[in-house]
Amino acid sequence: MDDERRVQARYPRHQANVKAARSLARQVAREWGLDQLAHDLTLVVSELVTNAIVHGKTAQGREVLLTFDLTPFHLRVEVRDSGDGCPRRQGGGVNGDSETGRGLDVVEAITSRWGVAERVIGKTVWAELALNPEELQSYGEGVCL
């Protein structure tokens, strides 16, 4: 495996593109020999891309940028949109009764850490899946930087 790899894709802001993003996540996991992370990676991508499309409040015609970065320690997923605001966990947990609003709770539960970086236009929500979990600590809830 190379020490570092990167894959990026842009998707128009449309709900149907969540499926395409999940498919890319499975492909990246397979091509990078990370089959053990495929399920978790696909779930994280699904939640982050869905949030960007549904809650990102970006103008029609704007795109969502999905980035996968592989380092020797983790696989990082970033989803950038042009919407304002800082996403927050709803706090209901992954076992709550609500059918919505648990996406970031799910992301927090299955990643080693996650967060939000505000940009001049929009934001990037990122999450990392540890390749060597004992070397990374959980950082808890993401915060806008």
N, C-alpha and C positions, 0 to 999 in steps of 0.2 A: 504494500500500500504506500502511495506517495505520502509525504509528510503533511501536505496541505492540498486541498482540492476545493473548487468552487463551481457551483452551478447556479444560474439565475434564469428566471422566467418572468415575463410580464403578462398580466391577465386583465382584460377589460372588467370593469366593475359589474359583474353579472353573476348571479347565484349559480348558474350552470358551470362556471369556471372552478368552483370548489372541487368538483369531481376531477377535473383536469389536474389541479394542484395535488390532489391525493394520489393520482396516478403517477405523477412525476416523483412524488416522495417515495413510492414503492420502487420505481425505477432507479432512483439514486441509491437507495439502500441496497438493492440487488447489485448494481454496478460497482459499488464501493465495498462490497463484501460485508455488509452490515445487516445481514438477514435477521439477526437477533433483535435489531432495533426497528425493523420495518413497521410493525404494528404501532408502536409508540410514536414513531416519526410521522406516520400517516395520520394518527389522531391529532397530534400537535398541529400539523399543517392544516388539517381540516378546521380545527377550532380557530386558529389565528387568521386564516384566509376568510373564513365565514365572518368573523368579527370585523375585519377590514371592509368587507363588501357590505355587510348589513348595517354595522354601527359606525363605520368610518366617516359617514356623512360627506363623502367626496362628490364632486360634481359629475354628472353623466359625462362619459367620454374619458374620464381619468382612469388610470390603470393602477393595479396593485402589483408591487414588485416582491417576488418571492426569491429568497437567497438561501442556499445551503452552503455552509462552510465546514470543511472537515480539517481538524487539527489532530495532533497525536493524542490529545486529551478529551476532546468532545466533538460532537456534531452540533453545529449551531444553525438554527433556522431563524431567518428574519423576514418579517412581512412589513413592508412599508406602504403607507397610504397617505393621501394628501389631506385627510380630515383633521380637524382640530380636536383637542381634548386628550385626556389621559385615561386609558381604560383601567378599570379597577375590578378587582374580584368582588362578586356580590356577597360572598361570605356564607352562602348556604351549604357549601361543601359538595363533594361529589355524590354523596348519598342523600342529598336533600330531596324534597318532594317536588320542587319546581322542575318543569320540563325545559325551561330556558334559563339563561343567566349563569350557567355553571362552567362555561368554557374555560375561563382562566383558572378556576378551581381544578379542573381536569389537567390543564397545562402544568400547574404547580405540583400536582400530585405525581406526575410521571416524568418531570424533568429535574435536573440537578439545580437549575436556577433559571429565572426569566426576568425580564424587565422591559422598560419602555424608554426610548430615547426620543425626545422631542426634536424636531427639525425646524428649519426656517419655515418650510411649508410641510405640514403634516407631522407624522411620527413613524418610528420603527418599533414594532413589538418583536422581541427576540426571546428565544428559549434555547437552552442547551441540554443535550442528552449526553451524559458522561460515557466515555468509552472505558474509563477506569474509575468506577464510582468511589473507591476508597481514597482517591487523590483529590476529589472535589467535594466541597461542602455545599449543603443546601443554603441558599441565601434568602429563602422565604419569599414573601410577596414582592413583586416587581414594583419599582417606583419610577416616576419620570425623572430623568436626569437632565 
